[in-house]
Amino acid sequence: MFKLWPIMVEVGFVGWVAATLGLIFRAFGKDNKFYAKRALFWGCLVAAFYVIWTIGLIKT
């Protein structure tokens, strides 16, 4: 039987790690400047994937 929750755990975790790395590398430019709009976008992705990961862990 196909189970959705373990897939959500994997997608949530990989997405959370990737979005965190995106936040770190995209919110700060090469000139050590902070870009707030980029940080907001990547921060929202971090939060969304963390929620997906957590819900998947609870439901598994």
C-alpha positions as CSV (number, residue, x, y, z in Angstrom):
1,M,0.0,0.0,0.0
2,F,1.3,3.5,-0.9
3,K,2.0,5.6,2.2
4,L,2.1,9.4,1.9
5,W,3.6,10.3,5.3
6,P,7.0,8.8,4.9
7,I,7.4,10.6,1.6
8,M,6.4,13.8,3.3
9,V,9.1,13.2,5.9
10,E,11.8,12.8,3.2
11,V,10.6,15.8,1.1
12,G,10.2,18.0,4.2
13,F,13.6,17.2,5.5
14,V,15.5,17.6,2.2
15,G,13.5,20.8,1.4
16,W,14.2,22.1,4.9
17,V,18.0,21.6,4.5
18,A,18.0,23.0,1.0
19,A,16.0,26.0,2.0
20,T,18.2,26.7,5.0
21,L,21.3,26.6,2.7
22,G,19.5,28.8,0.3
23,L,18.8,31.3,3.1
24,I,22.4,31.3,4.2
25,F,23.8,31.7,0.7
26,R,21.2,33.9,-1.0
27,A,20.3,36.3,1.8
28,F,23.9,37.5,2.2
29,G,25.6,38.8,-0.9
30,K,29.2,38.5,-1.9
31,D,29.6,42.1,-0.7
32,N,28.4,41.1,2.9
33,K,25.2,42.9,2.2
34,F,21.9,41.6,3.7
35,Y,19.0,41.2,1.3
36,A,15.7,41.3,3.3
37,K,13.4,40.3,0.5
38,R,15.4,37.3,-0.4
39,A,15.7,36.4,3.3
40,L,12.0,36.6,3.7
41,F,11.4,34.3,0.8
42,W,13.9,31.7,1.9
43,G,12.8,32.0,5.5
44,C,9.2,31.3,4.5
45,L,10.4,28.2,2.6
46,V,12.4,27.1,5.7
47,A,9.3,27.4,7.8
48,A,7.1,25.6,5.3
49,F,9.3,22.7,4.8
50,Y,9.9,22.4,8.6
51,V,6.2,22.2,9.1
52,I,5.8,19.5,6.4
53,W,8.7,17.5,8.0
54,T,7.2,17.8,11.5
55,I,3.7,16.8,10.3
56,G,5.1,13.8,8.5
57,L,7.0,12.7,11.6
58,I,3.9,13.0,13.7
59,K,1.7,11.1,11.3
60,T,4.2,8.3,10.6
